[in-house]
Amino acid sequence: MTTSFSSCTLTAIGGGGGTAQMLLGAASFFPQRRAIVAVTDTGRSTGVARSVGKIPAPGDLRATMAALASDPAAFWPRLLELRFHSAEHPALDGMAFGNLLIAALAQLSGDFGQAVQQVADLVQPSATVLPVACADVQLCAELADGSLRYGELDVRGLHKPAITRLFLDPPAPASAAALAAIQTSDLVTIGPGSFFTSILATLQFEGMLTALRTTPARVVYICNSTTQSGQTEGMRVYDHVARLADLLGPGHLDAAVINRSPNPPADLVARLAADGLQVLHPDSTEIEALVARGMTLLVDDFSEPPGARRQLWNKQDTLRYDAPRVAATLFEYLRAGTSSV
């Protein structure tokens, strides 16, 4: 691990919004930044593009590149995020242009990874954006009642038994670029994001767990601030962190960032509850149980000041992290851990 903090490398693993916001907030602390992005989404716009192009999911990659663009108001980032409005053509209604562009480029070259890089060349994101894999596969789950769900949309479906196991159909390797990024980082963060369909989904690709277990980097989980409908109802902070730690294996999750907001605004809590989301507020018993597992806990009120409700495409608003504050905490954690190296 390097001790030159002017050149620290951060690699963030997850989905679209959470990963992009963390990387934006980390710009002042980590000049070298990378995103390893989930590719198993089958949502409306992304699902159509996958079907048309026979490709992995482009949606989170598109959104991440647009959010990280050197000038988000420039032509290409805005065009990537443009959504068609077409009542006459339901399949295109709500379609993000960037999803179709990636599908077209992938068909043109026969190489999904190259297509993503070509779009990155147009947008010029401030961090390297990598698909976790270039294989067109489906995320599947086994539920507590023994039934199976096929495809990400079904995996995150509402009103079902708890998810007990994830798997890919067919199994597929992670990309060499993603694995190399993990191995050559100073800090690897996982999350925040959809726990099963973004975070744990990326770890189903062959090679990801081995890379996280063998990297010289510190591996840190940024725990979600709320539960998520269809995925984590009834789960506590302890359940999130322990499940990831168990998947990685003993000693491989170095730390967890945990939000503990002492007095979240009542109207925000009520608004989230109306959408089926519960604010996660770990008690001392949870904290003590996690400390007993041998990891460092970075606990604070990391929540972003409340603002107007955000209108998100086909997704729920949530209690958002103050990304620069999280990044500052991670930087200090990394510096403290390497000061004697």
N, C-alpha and C positions, 0 to 999 in steps of 0.2 A: 504494500500500500504506500502511495506517495505521501511525503510530508510537505510538499510544496502546495500550500493552500491556494495559491493563485491559479493552479491548474487542476483542481479537484474535478473528478468526473462523476456525475450523478446519472444513474439510469433508473427510470421510473417505469414500472410494469402496471398495466391496467387497461381500462377502457378509454373512452374519449374525454369527457368533461373533466373528471377529477385529475387525470394524468396531466392534461394540458394546463390546468390551473396551477398545479403544483410546480410544474416546470417553469411557468411564467413567474411565479413567486420566487423561484430559486435562482433567477438570472443573476442577481447581485452577488450570490454566494458561490455558485457553481458555474463557471464559464463554459465548461464542457458538459452538455446535457443531451440525453437520449431518451426516447420513448419506445417501449416495446408494447405494441397495441394488440388487443384481442381481435380475432378474426372469425368468430363463430356466431355473430349476431344474425338473426333471420327476421328482424323487424320489417315493417311495411316497405319503406323505400329501399333499404339494404337488401331485403329478401328478394325484391323484384330484380335488382341489379345482379344479385348472385345467380338468379335463375336465367337471366338473359346472357350473362357472360360466363357462366360456369366457373365462378371464381370464389375465393374466400370473401368474407364480409368486408366491403370497403368503407362502410359508414363511419366507424370510429376513427379510422385512419384519415379519412377526409376531414372530419371535424377537428381532429388534433392538428393537422397541418394548417388548416385555416386559422385556428385559434393562436397558433404559434407563429403565424406569418410575421415577417419583419414589419409589414404595414398592413394590418387587418382590413383597412379601408381601401386598399388598392384593388385593382380590377380582378385579378385572379382569385384572391381569397373570397371576395364577394361572389364571384361567379360559382366557385365551388359550393358555396352555401345556398345559392339560389334554389328555390323549390318551385317546380311547375305547379300551376293551378289549372286544372283541366277536368271539369265535370264530365266532359264528353269522352274522356279516356281515363277511366278510374285507375288503371294500373300506373299512369303517370301522375295522377293527382297527388301532390305532396312529394314527388320524387326530387331528391337533391341532384342537381346537375353533376356535381363532383363524383357521385356514385356511378353515373353512366360514363363519365369521362374515364374513370379508372377501368371500368369494364371494357370500354372500347380499346384503350391502350393495351390492356392485357390480351385481348383477342388479336390485336395487331402484331404484337411481339411474341405472344405465347408465353410470356413471363410476367407473373403478377408482381413480383418484387421489383422488376424493372419499371412496370407501370406506375407503381407507387413512387419510385425515385423520379420518374419523369414529371409527375405532378409536383413533387417537392421542388424540383428545379424551377418550376413556374412560380411557385408560391414563396420560395426562399424562407422556410421556417427557421426560427432561431435555435432550434434543437433538431437533432437527427431523429427522424420518425421511421421506425422499423415495424413491419408486421411480425407478430410472434412466429408465424409460419406462412408458407405459401401454398398450403394444401387446402383443397375444397372439401371440408369435412363438416359433419354435424355434431353439435354438442348434445349429449344425451344424459339422462339421469335415472337412477333407481330411487324410488320413494320408500318411505317407511313402511308402506303396506305391501312392498314387493313389486309394485307396478313400475313400468318404464315409461319415460317420456322421451320423445325423439324430436330434436330440433330446439334451438334456443328459445323460440317463442313459447313452446310447450313447457320447457323446463322452468320458465319464470311465470307460468300460468297461475292464476289465482285459485284459491279454495281447493287446495290439494294437500295431501300429507307431506311431511317434511322431506327434504332432499337428503338422502343418506350417502349417495355415491354419484360422482360424475364420470363420464367416459366419452371418448370420441368414436365416431363411426364414419369411416374406418380409422384406426390408429394412424398417427402421422408424426413425423419429426418436426421439431422446432427449426427455424431457419438458422443457418450457420452464422449469419450476421447478428441475430438476437443472442445466441449463445456466446459469441465473441464479446458482445457488449457487456454482458454480465461478468465475464471473466476479467475484463480490463477496466473495471470501475472501482472507484473508491467507496461509493455508497450506492446501494440498490434499494429503492423503495418499492413497496407493493401496496397499491391502493392510493387513495380511496376510490371506491367504485362499486358497481353491482357485485356483491360478494361471490355468488356462484357463477353468474354468466359473464363476468369480465375478469375478476381477479383469479378465482380458482380455475376458470376456463383456460386461461393462458398457461396454467401449470400442468394441464393434461397433455401437452405436446411433449413427445419424447425428447429427453435431454434437458428440459427446463429444471426439473428437480435436482438432477446431478450438477448442473451449472450453479444453482443457488447453494448447494451443499459444499461445493469446492472452490467457489470464488474467494479471493482474498478480501473482497469488499465487505463492509458491514451491511447486513440485510435488515431492513426496518419495515414493519407493517404500519401503515397509516390507517388506523381503524375507522370504520364508518361512524358518523355521528348520529345516525338514525337507523332504525330497522327499514326494510324494504319489502313492499307488498309482493307476495308470490315467492319470496326467497328467504327472508330472515325473520319472519314474524316469531315473536317469543324468544329470540336469541338475545343474550346479554353481550356486553363488551367481552366478558370472559369467554363466552362461547365462540365469538369471532376469532379472537387471538389464539385461543387454545386449538381451534380446528386447523388454522393455518400452521401453527407450530407443530402439531402432530403430523401434518402432511409433509413438512420439511424434515422432520426428525429432530431428536434431541440435540440442542446446542447450535442449531443452524439459523434460528430466528434470534438475532442479536438484541433487538429492541422493538418497542411498539409505541407509536404516538397515539395518545388517547385524549379525546376532548372531554372535559368535564366542566360544563357551563353551570355555574352555581344558580343563576336565576334567569333562565331563558324567558323572553317575553311571553306572557300568557297567550297573547293573540297569535303569536307564531306557533306555539305548541298546539293550540286549538286548530290552526289552519293545517298543520301537518297531520294531526290526528284525524281530521276530516278526510284526508287523503290516504288514511290507513298507515301513517308513519308514526312511530314512537321515538322520541328523543332518547338516546342512550346516555344514561348517567350512572357510571359504575360506582358502587358503594365500596367501603373499605374492605369488605370480605373478598370482593372480586379482585381488587388491587393486590391484596396480600396473597391470594391464590396464584396470581400471575407472577409476582415477585418470587414466590417459592419455586416456580418453574425455571428460574435462573436467568431471566431476561431483564434488560433495562427498560423501565417504563418512563416515558416522557409525558407527563400528565399536566394539563393546564387548560385554561379556557382559550381554546384555539378558534372559537367560532367567529365568523365574520359578522360585523354589525348588521342587524336586520335591516332589510330594505323592502322595496316593493316586490310582490310576487313575480317571479320570472316565468315567462311563457316559454316552455321548452317543448320541442317537437316530440310528441309521443312519449314523454318521460315526465316523472314527478319532480317537482321542486323539493329541496331538502335543506337541512341546516348546513350551510357551506363553511368550509375552513377558511381562515385567514392565511392564505398560502405563504406570503412573505414571513409571517411570524413562525409558521411551521418550518420553513426553510432555515431561518435563523437558528431555531432550536436544533435542527438536524446538523447544521454546520458546527455549532458549539459542541454537540455530542461527538461528532467525528473528530474535531480538534482535540477535545479532552482525551479521547481514546487513543490518540496517536502522538500525544505530546512527548512521550518518553521513547518513541521509536527512533 
